[in-house]
Each structure stands twice: as C-alpha cells, then as structure tokens.
Amino acid sequence: MEHLLLVSYYSKFIFVRTIHGPTTSSKIAALTKQICGEHGIPEKIVPDNGLQFTGTAYQAFVQAWGIKHVTSSPRYPQSNGMEQPTGGTPEHTEVLGVLMAKSRTSL
C-alpha cells in the first residue's frame, strides 16, 4: 500500500492520504487538491521528479490553482525533505514538501 505525504515546511504538519490502486498523475493531483481544499492553497509544492508529479494532470492542477511547482534535483533528492527553506521565504508562506511512502500496513 502506498501513501501520499505532504509536509508543511512552515508548521511541519504532515498530511497523509492512502493511494488506492495505481499511482497516476491524476490520482495524485486529486489527493493534493483534496488536501489543499481542506487546508488552504500553498504558494509552492516541492515534490521529487516522479512521473506522477511531472505528468500532465498534475501540471494542469498546479497551473490552474496558481501553485509554484518546483521539483527537487534528481542528483540531490533530499532537497524535497524537511530542511529549512532559504532565500528569504516569509514565515507565513506555505510550502509543501511531497513524499511518497510505501507501508506494509494501513495508517
């Protein structure tokens, strides 16, 4: 079983959604929309370079919702982790780091 984890860089709050079936760009976009609809739209989302985040459906979602989509470097994947944002990002700005996780049991 796989899970989508979105982590707020600001509050460190972790949003978790179970992924049922294949992990597609449209499914990940729908789960991310659900989280953003419940908790607010972030300024930026920082996922890895997985196909589900670079696919047409996910790209259309972030563009339509006005979210800056910055993928982490393939050579430095830990850049999408929970490191402190730099470059003068205001404290009130919401940035979500995105992680995919596999688990043997459901959450």
N, C-alpha and C positions, 0 to 999 in steps of 0.2 A: 504494500500500500504506500502511496506517495502523498506528501503533504506540501502545500504551498505555505511558506512562511514569509511574511512581510514584517520587517522590523523598523520601527520609527527611530531614526537617528537622534531625534530630539528627546523623546520621552523614554526610549529603549523598550517601549511596549511591543510585544510580539503578537501579531495576528496570524492565526493558523486556520487553514481550510484543508479538508481532505479532498484529494483528487480522485474521483471515481472514473475508472476507465482510462483510455489513453490520454497522455499529457499533450494536448494540442494547443496551438496559439489561441484559438477561440475559447477554449475552456479556461486557460489561464487568464485571458482578458476578462471573461465573465466573472471569475472569482475575485480578480483585482477590482473590478467595477463594484462588486458587492461590498467589499471592504471599504472602498472609497465612498460609496453611497452611505454607509453606516457611520463612518468616522471622519469624513472630510477628504477633500481632494488635495494630495500633496503637490508641492511645487516640482518635485523631481523624484523619479524612481530609478534606482541603480541595480539592475539585475546583471547576471552573467550573460555570456553570449550564446546561451542555449537557443535552439531553434524555436522553442515556444515563446521566447521574448523578442526574437527578431522576425517572427512570422508576420504576415500581412494583417491578420486580425488584431494582434497586439499593437502593431504600429498604428493601425487605424484608431484603436481605442485611445492611446496616449495622445495622438494628434487631436482627435475630436474633443477630448477632455482638457486639452491645453497643459498637459504634463510634460515636463522636460524628461526625455528618456536617454539616460547615459549608461551605456554598458561598461562593465569592468574589462580591463585588459585581459586577453587570453593568456598573456605571459605573467600576469600578476592578479590571479583570481581573488586573492584575499582583499582586494580593494573594494569588493562589494560587501565586506563584513562590517562589523560594528566599530570601525575606527572613527575617531572624532572627525567631523567634517572640517575642512580647512578652506582657506581662500575667502575669509570674511563672511561666511554664511551667517545671517542673523539667527539668533537663538530661536525666534518664533517660527522660522521657516521649517516646514515639514518635509523631510526627505525620507523615503522608504528604501531600505535595502531589501532585496528579494533573494530568498534562498529556496532551493528545492530539497526536500528531505525524504528519505525512504525509511519506513519503520516496519518492524515485524508485527506490531500490534497497533490497533487504532488508538487515537488520542481521546 
